[in-house]
Amino acid sequence: MQDDATGGSSAGAAAASPHGAAAVAVNGKEDESRDQTYFGYYAQLTNQQNMLQDSIRTGTYQWAITQNKTDFKDKVVLDVGAGSGILSFFALQAGARKVYAVEASDITQFARALVRANHVEDKLTVLHGKLEDITLPEPVDVIISEPMGVLLVHERMIETFIRARINWLKPGGLMFPTTSTIYLAPFTDAGLYNETIAKVRFWEQRDFHGVDLSVLVPDAMVHHFGQPVVGCFDPRTLMAAATEFPINFMTVSVKELQAFEIPFRLTSNYTGIVHGIAGWFDVNFNGTDTHVCLTTSPFGPKTHWYQIRFLFKVRPARSLPACLEEGLAAHR
């Protein structure tokens, strides 16, 4: 979930959380409707507060920015999807000369109130609109953003982050965050599997108030097992070391983010049933003075991104030394 943020179009985001589009818009009206829902969500103070109160998220961003004063002192900064403007304030704390905070939702009215209340009108300018529709008065030295969704790419805000780099970053400029890594690992969780299959078995009834429901079992299987499970889990349920998929925000293209595959070949650490694949991500702030990592790993403290799990429809038993060779595809 981006930095209490919305900087670009939401159409095409995966439906792994309650606030995001589920598919690519097929016409202008649908695109507009999705954007209204998406930006309306982030315009609410309640949702801004939820992200601000994620102390791991907010504290890591402040540390990464303010401990890299070499990269921010007297620099021009663009905050993509600024939300309440918290990252913009961190940039000023690090010595930025000017910050442009671009935000597409109506939370800008509150961001501007914070700017006035903190007496930084001369240094921090809040611009209301999608990044694609905004013209800045000058190129920038640093782009900051919190564009991450569940499993990094949900909500597709990272594409807007990259467009900002292409359109506004000076040669030799810096992106914060700079790089990222998606992690995938097999997990075992009989309780989660049984809970999900029980929902399917409801449709096996042949005499539900005199109605045969069983024809819908295949559809129920696809529906319930096709829903990603977002939440924290015990890392001891992981059955192998994770496969890593790096993404460099300084070099990746928008097209590369819109469709990619993560192949993996995993060898289990112990005998058990693989119920699915779990995923999480890290982002790294590679500054001149210090490097900082923000992780959503199940081995680390909880964040509002949690982790995600994809259940298999069939339970493949894997015995040591067992190998699982599959892939995960992401597309718009």
C-alpha positions as CSV (number, residue, x, y, z in Angstrom):
1,M,0.0,0.0,0.0
2,Q,1.7,3.1,-1.1
3,D,2.9,5.8,1.2
4,D,-0.5,6.8,2.3
5,A,-0.4,7.4,-1.3
6,T,-2.0,7.5,-4.7
7,G,0.0,8.9,-7.6
8,G,-1.4,7.2,-10.7
9,S,-4.0,5.1,-12.3
10,S,-5.2,2.1,-10.4
11,A,-6.7,0.1,-13.3
12,G,-5.3,-3.4,-13.5
13,A,-4.3,-4.0,-9.9
14,A,-4.7,-7.4,-8.5
15,A,-7.6,-8.0,-6.1
16,A,-5.5,-9.2,-3.2
17,S,-6.7,-6.5,-0.9
18,P,-10.0,-4.6,-0.5
19,H,-8.7,-1.5,-2.1
20,G,-7.6,-2.0,-5.7
21,A,-8.9,-2.7,-9.1
22,A,-9.2,-6.3,-10.2
23,A,-8.6,-6.1,-13.9
24,V,-7.6,-3.8,-16.7
25,A,-10.3,-1.3,-17.6
26,V,-12.0,-2.1,-20.9
27,N,-13.2,1.4,-21.6
28,G,-12.8,4.9,-20.4
29,K,-15.8,4.9,-18.1
30,E,-14.7,1.7,-16.3
31,D,-11.2,3.2,-15.9
32,E,-12.7,6.4,-14.4
33,S,-14.9,4.4,-12.1
34,R,-12.0,2.3,-10.8
35,D,-9.9,5.4,-10.2
36,Q,-12.7,7.1,-8.3
37,T,-12.9,4.1,-6.0
38,Y,-9.2,3.8,-5.6
39,F,-8.5,7.4,-4.9
40,G,-11.6,7.7,-2.8
41,Y,-10.1,5.0,-0.5
42,Y,-6.9,6.9,0.0
43,A,-8.6,10.2,0.5
44,Q,-9.9,9.0,3.9
45,L,-8.0,10.0,7.0
46,T,-8.7,6.6,8.5
47,N,-6.8,4.8,5.8
48,Q,-4.0,7.4,6.0
49,Q,-3.8,6.8,9.7
50,N,-3.6,3.1,9.3
51,M,-0.4,3.5,7.2
52,L,1.1,6.2,9.2
53,Q,0.7,4.1,12.4
54,D,2.7,1.2,10.8
55,S,5.8,2.1,12.8
56,I,8.1,-0.2,10.8
57,R,7.1,1.4,7.6
58,T,7.1,5.0,8.7
59,G,10.2,4.7,10.9
60,T,12.2,3.0,8.2
61,Y,11.4,5.6,5.7
62,Q,12.3,8.4,8.0
63,W,15.6,6.7,8.9
64,A,16.5,5.9,5.3
65,I,15.9,9.5,4.2
66,T,17.3,11.5,7.2
67,Q,20.4,9.3,7.5
68,N,21.3,10.0,3.8
69,K,21.6,13.8,4.0
70,T,24.3,13.7,1.3
71,D,21.6,12.7,-1.1
72,F,19.0,15.2,0.0
73,K,20.8,18.4,1.2
74,D,20.0,21.3,-1.1
75,K,18.3,18.9,-3.6
76,V,15.0,19.1,-5.5
77,V,12.8,16.1,-4.6
78,L,9.6,14.6,-6.1
79,D,7.3,12.7,-3.8
80,V,5.1,10.4,-5.9
81,G,1.8,9.5,-4.4
82,A,2.5,11.8,-1.5
83,G,-0.7,11.2,0.5
84,S,-0.5,13.1,3.7
85,G,2.9,14.3,2.7
86,I,4.9,12.5,5.4
87,L,7.8,11.5,3.1
88,S,8.0,15.1,1.9
89,F,8.5,16.3,5.4
90,F,11.2,13.7,5.9
91,A,13.0,15.0,2.8
92,L,12.9,18.5,4.3
93,Q,14.3,17.1,7.6
94,A,17.2,15.8,5.5
95,G,17.9,19.2,4.0
96,A,16.0,19.2,0.7
97,R,15.8,22.6,-1.0
98,K,12.4,22.0,-2.6
99,V,9.9,19.2,-2.6
100,Y,7.1,18.6,-5.0
101,A,4.4,16.3,-3.5
102,V,2.2,14.8,-6.2
103,E,-1.1,13.2,-5.0
104,A,-4.1,12.2,-7.1
105,S,-6.7,11.8,-4.2
106,D,-8.5,14.5,-2.3
107,I,-6.2,13.9,0.7
108,T,-4.3,16.9,-0.8
109,Q,-6.6,19.2,1.2
110,F,-5.2,17.8,4.4
111,A,-1.6,17.6,3.1
112,R,-1.8,21.4,2.3
113,A,-3.1,22.0,5.8
114,L,-0.1,20.2,7.3
115,V,2.2,22.3,5.1
116,R,0.7,25.5,6.3
117,A,0.7,24.4,10.0
118,N,4.4,23.4,9.8
119,H,5.3,26.7,8.0
120,V,7.0,25.1,5.0
121,E,5.0,26.7,2.2
122,D,8.2,28.0,0.6
123,K,9.8,24.6,0.4
124,L,7.0,22.1,0.0
125,T,4.4,22.3,-2.9
126,V,1.5,19.9,-3.0
127,L,0.2,19.2,-6.5
128,H,-3.2,17.6,-6.9
129,G,-3.5,15.2,-9.9
130,K,-2.1,12.1,-11.4
131,L,1.6,12.2,-12.1
132,E,0.9,11.6,-15.8
133,D,-1.1,14.8,-15.9
134,I,1.3,17.0,-13.8
135,T,4.0,19.2,-15.2
136,L,6.7,20.1,-12.8
137,P,8.6,23.4,-13.1
138,E,11.9,21.6,-13.1
139,P,13.6,18.1,-13.2
140,V,14.4,16.6,-9.8
141,D,17.5,15.1,-8.1
142,V,15.6,12.5,-6.0
143,I,12.3,10.7,-6.3
144,I,10.7,9.3,-3.1
145,S,7.6,7.2,-2.9
146,E,6.0,4.4,-1.0
147,P,4.5,2.6,-4.1
148,M,4.5,-1.0,-2.7
149,G,1.4,-3.1,-2.5
150,V,0.9,-6.7,-1.3
151,L,3.7,-8.8,-2.8
152,L,5.2,-5.5,-4.0
153,V,3.3,-5.0,-7.2
154,H,-0.3,-5.0,-6.1
155,E,-2.1,-1.8,-7.1
156,R,0.5,-1.1,-9.8
157,M,1.7,2.1,-8.2
158,I,5.3,1.1,-9.0
159,E,4.6,1.7,-12.6
160,T,3.8,5.3,-11.8
161,F,7.0,5.5,-9.7
162,I,9.0,4.3,-12.8
163,R,7.2,6.8,-15.1
164,A,8.3,9.5,-12.7
165,R,11.9,8.4,-13.1
166,I,11.6,8.4,-16.9
167,N,10.0,11.9,-17.1
168,W,11.5,13.9,-14.3
169,L,14.7,12.4,-12.8
170,K,17.9,14.1,-13.7
171,P,20.8,12.0,-15.0
172,G,22.6,10.5,-12.1
173,G,19.6,11.0,-9.8
174,L,18.4,8.7,-7.1
175,M,15.2,6.6,-6.4
176,F,14.1,6.0,-2.8
177,P,13.5,3.0,-2.6
178,T,16.1,2.0,-5.0
179,T,15.8,-1.8,-5.4
180,S,13.4,-4.6,-4.3
181,T,13.2,-8.3,-4.1
182,I,10.1,-10.6,-4.2
183,Y,10.5,-13.9,-2.3
184,L,8.5,-17.1,-2.9
185,A,8.7,-20.3,-0.8
186,P,6.5,-23.4,-0.4
187,F,4.5,-23.7,2.8
188,T,2.4,-26.3,4.6
189,D,-0.8,-25.4,6.5
190,A,-3.4,-28.1,6.9
191,G,-5.7,-25.8,8.8
192,L,-5.8,-23.2,6.1
193,Y,-6.3,-25.9,3.4
194,N,-9.1,-27.6,5.4
195,E,-10.8,-24.3,6.0
196,T,-10.8,-23.5,2.3
197,I,-11.9,-26.9,1.1
198,A,-14.8,-26.8,3.6
199,K,-16.1,-23.8,1.8
200,V,-16.0,-25.7,-1.4
201,R,-17.8,-28.7,0.1
202,F,-20.8,-26.6,0.9
203,W,-21.6,-26.8,-2.8
204,E,-21.4,-30.6,-2.8
205,Q,-24.9,-30.7,-1.3
206,R,-27.4,-32.5,-3.5
207,D,-30.5,-31.6,-1.3
208,F,-30.0,-28.1,0.0
209,H,-33.6,-27.2,0.8
210,G,-34.6,-29.4,-2.1
211,V,-32.0,-28.0,-4.5
212,D,-29.0,-29.8,-6.0
213,L,-26.0,-27.5,-5.7
214,S,-23.3,-29.9,-6.8
215,V,-23.0,-28.6,-10.3
216,L,-21.2,-25.5,-8.9
217,V,-18.4,-27.5,-7.1
218,P,-15.9,-26.9,-9.9
219,D,-16.7,-23.2,-9.9
220,A,-16.5,-23.0,-6.1
221,M,-13.1,-24.7,-6.3
222,V,-11.7,-22.2,-8.7
223,H,-13.2,-19.3,-6.7
224,H,-12.1,-20.2,-3.2
225,F,-8.6,-21.6,-4.1
226,G,-8.1,-18.7,-6.5
227,Q,-8.3,-16.1,-3.7
228,P,-4.9,-15.1,-2.4
229,V,-4.7,-15.2,1.4
230,V,-3.2,-12.0,2.8
231,G,-2.0,-12.1,6.4
232,C,0.8,-13.1,8.7
233,F,1.8,-16.7,9.2
234,D,4.3,-18.7,11.2
235,P,7.6,-18.8,9.3
236,R,8.1,-22.4,10.6
237,T,5.4,-23.5,8.0
238,L,7.9,-22.6,5.2
239,M,9.3,-25.8,3.7
240,A,12.3,-24.5,1.7
241,A,14.6,-21.5,1.3
242,A,12.9,-18.8,-0.8
243,T,13.4,-18.1,-4.4
244,E,14.4,-14.5,-5.0
245,F,13.3,-12.2,-7.8
246,P,15.1,-8.8,-7.8
247,I,13.7,-5.6,-9.4
248,N,15.9,-2.5,-9.8
249,F,13.7,0.6,-9.8
250,M,16.6,2.6,-11.3
251,T,16.6,0.5,-14.5
252,V,13.3,-1.5,-14.8
253,S,10.9,-0.5,-17.5
254,V,7.1,-0.1,-17.2
255,K,6.6,-2.9,-19.7
256,E,8.7,-5.3,-17.6
257,L,6.5,-4.7,-14.6
258,Q,3.3,-5.2,-16.5
259,A,4.1,-8.9,-17.3
260,F,6.7,-11.1,-15.8
261,E,7.2,-14.6,-14.6
262,I,9.1,-15.9,-11.5
263,P,10.3,-19.4,-12.1
264,F,11.4,-21.4,-9.1
265,R,12.9,-24.8,-8.3
266,L,12.6,-25.5,-4.5
267,T,13.9,-28.4,-2.5
268,S,12.0,-29.1,0.7
269,N,13.8,-29.0,4.0
270,Y,11.6,-31.7,5.6
271,T,8.9,-34.3,4.7
272,G,5.4,-32.8,4.5
273,I,2.6,-31.7,2.3
274,V,3.0,-28.6,0.3
275,H,-0.3,-26.7,0.4
276,G,0.9,-23.7,-1.6
277,I,3.4,-20.9,-2.2
278,A,4.0,-18.0,0.1
279,G,5.3,-14.6,-0.9
280,W,6.7,-11.4,0.6
281,F,9.1,-8.6,-0.4
282,D,11.9,-6.3,0.6
283,V,12.8,-2.8,-0.6
284,N,16.2,-1.2,-0.3
285,F,17.2,2.4,0.1
286,N,20.7,2.6,-1.4
287,G,21.9,6.0,-0.3
288,T,25.4,7.5,-0.3
289,D,25.7,7.6,3.5
290,T,23.9,4.3,4.3
291,H,21.8,1.5,3.0
292,V,18.5,0.7,4.7
293,C,16.2,-2.3,4.1
294,L,12.5,-2.4,4.7
295,T,11.2,-6.0,4.9
296,T,7.8,-7.6,5.0
297,S,9.3,-11.0,5.7
298,P,7.5,-13.5,8.1
299,F,10.8,-13.6,10.0
300,G,10.6,-9.9,10.7
301,P,8.1,-7.6,12.6
302,K,4.6,-7.3,11.2
303,T,3.8,-4.5,8.7
304,H,0.5,-3.5,7.1
305,W,1.6,-5.3,4.0
306,Y,1.6,-8.7,5.8
307,Q,2.5,-11.6,3.5
308,I,0.5,-13.5,0.9
309,R,-0.2,-17.2,0.3
310,F,-1.5,-18.9,-2.8
311,L,-3.1,-22.3,-2.2
312,F,-2.8,-25.3,-4.5
313,K,-6.1,-26.8,-5.5
314,V,-4.5,-30.3,-5.2
315,R,-2.3,-31.3,-2.3
316,P,1.0,-32.6,-3.7
317,A,2.8,-34.8,-1.2
318,R,6.5,-34.1,-1.3
319,S,9.0,-36.4,0.5
320,L,12.6,-35.7,1.1
321,P,14.6,-35.1,-0.9
322,A,11.6,-33.6,-2.8
323,C,11.8,-30.9,-5.4
324,L,9.0,-28.5,-6.5
325,E,9.5,-26.9,-9.9
326,E,6.9,-24.4,-10.9
327,G,6.5,-20.7,-11.7
328,L,4.4,-17.7,-10.7
329,A,3.2,-15.2,-13.4
330,A,2.2,-11.6,-13.0
331,H,0.4,-9.7,-15.6
332,R,-1.9,-6.7,-16.0
